Amino acid sequence: MSLALTNVDVTYGGVIQVLRSVNLEVPDGQVVVLLGSNGAGKTTTLRAISGLLHADLGLVTAGKISVDGHDITRADPVDIFDRGGVLFELASSYSVQKARPLYGSGPGSPQGIIDQLT
């Protein structure tokens, strides 16, 4: 499953531009890590991809987000999930420790994924 963001802008509340001209291409089978300081736009990028911006009055105001060539820029989060677009935000080992009771500790859990990558 490939993912592409092309010149994506995100605005909150119609006035605060958080992302400007973000471009990202993730080929099928690849893993990408978003690194940056607080406020750099990591979480906003993931929310845009997963269709969850509206919960915080956010909106993709320019650009395109696509999965396998299908435009999901303004798709419903359920439709994105149905396409197989499941994302985990692993902010820190503390977050993983807090998530363990929810997701377990098997190979598909956040900790299991980290163990496979390290």
Secondary structure, DSSP 8 states (H G I E B T S, - for coil): --EEEEEEEEEETTTEEEEEEEEEEE-TT--------TTSSHHHHHHHHHT-GGGGTEEEEEEEEEETTEE-TT--HHHHHHTT--------HHHHHHHHHHH-SSTTSHHHHHHHH-
